C-alpha cells in the first residue's frame, strides 16, 4: 500500500479538500498521513482514515520529514502558499530538502499533484496485473 503525505497551508486547505475529492477513489486505497488540521478536515469531510501528525508550525512538517527520511512515505503532496510568509519556513524547507535527498516525489501545487496521482494510479494498475 502506497503512503501519501498530504499537507496544505491555511490558504490552500479548501483547495486540498477539492483535490482529495477529485481523487477520493484512489486515495481510499492508500495510507494517508497529514498535518493535523489538513488531516482532520479530510477525515471529517470524506470519512476516510488519515494518520495525523502535529500541525505544521508545531512540528508536523518535521514529523512527516522524519517519515520521508526513514522510507515510510512514498509521495508528498504539499499545497504551498507561495505568496504568504510562513513562520515555520525552515521546517518547510527541511521537508522539501528531505524529499530531494531521499528521492521522494514531491508535488507543491495542484497540477503537479494531479500528475503524481495519475502515476500512482498507473503503478497500482500494473502492480495488480
SVG drawing of the C-alpha trace seen along z (x, -y; Angstrom):
<svg xmlns="http://www.w3.org/2000/svg" viewBox="-18 -37 38 47">
<polyline fill="none" stroke="black" stroke-width="0.4" points="0.0,0.0 1.4,-3.4 1.8,-6.0 1.0,-9.6 1.6,-12.6 -0.9,-15.5 -0.1,-19.0 -1.7,-22.3 -1.0,-25.8 -4.0,-27.6 -5.0,-29.4 -4.8,-26.1 -6.9,-24.0 -10.1,-24.3 -8.1,-23.6 -6.7,-20.4 -10.3,-19.3 -11.3,-19.8 -8.1,-17.9 -8.9,-15.0 -12.5,-14.8 -11.2,-14.6 -9.0,-11.6 -11.0,-10.0 -11.3,-6.6 -7.5,-6.3 -6.8,-7.8 -9.1,-5.4 -6.7,-2.7 -3.6,-4.4 -2.2,-5.0 -2.6,-8.8 -0.7,-10.9 -1.2,-14.6 -0.5,-17.5 -3.2,-17.9 -5.6,-20.5 -5.4,-19.2 -5.8,-15.6 -8.7,-16.4 -10.6,-18.3 -10.1,-15.4 -11.3,-12.9 -14.4,-15.0 -15.4,-15.7 -14.8,-12.3 -14.8,-9.9 -11.6,-8.3 -8.7,-7.2 -5.9,-9.7 -3.0,-9.4 -2.5,-12.9 0.7,-14.5 1.0,-17.7 0.1,-20.9 2.9,-22.2 4.0,-25.1 4.1,-22.8 6.4,-20.2 4.1,-18.3 6.2,-19.1 9.2,-17.7 7.3,-14.6 6.5,-13.9 10.1,-14.7 11.2,-12.0 8.9,-9.5 10.3,-10.6 13.9,-10.0 13.0,-6.6 11.4,-5.4 7.8,-5.4 6.4,-7.9 6.2,-7.2 4.8,-10.6 4.3,-14.0 1.6,-16.5 2.2,-19.8 -0.1,-22.6 2.0,-25.6 1.0,-29.2 4.0,-30.9 2.5,-34.4 2.4,-34.3 5.3,-34.2 5.2,-31.1 6.6,-31.4 7.9,-27.8 9.6,-28.3 12.8,-26.5 10.7,-23.3 9.1,-23.5 12.5,-23.9 13.8,-20.9 10.9,-18.7 11.4,-19.7 15.2,-19.0 14.5,-15.6 12.2,-14.7 15.1,-15.6 17.7,-13.8 15.6,-10.6 14.3,-10.8 10.6,-11.0 8.3,-12.6 7.0,-15.9 4.1,-17.9 3.9,-21.5 0.8,-22.6 -2.4,-21.1 -1.4,-20.4 1.7,-18.5 -0.4,-16.7 -2.8,-15.5 0.1,-14.3 1.6,-12.5 -1.7,-10.7 -2.1,-9.7 1.2,-8.0 0.2,-6.3 -3.0,-5.0 -0.9,-3.6 1.5,-1.9 -1.3,-0.4 -2.9,1.0 0.4,2.5 1.0,4.0 -2.4,5.6 -2.0,7.3"/>
</svg>
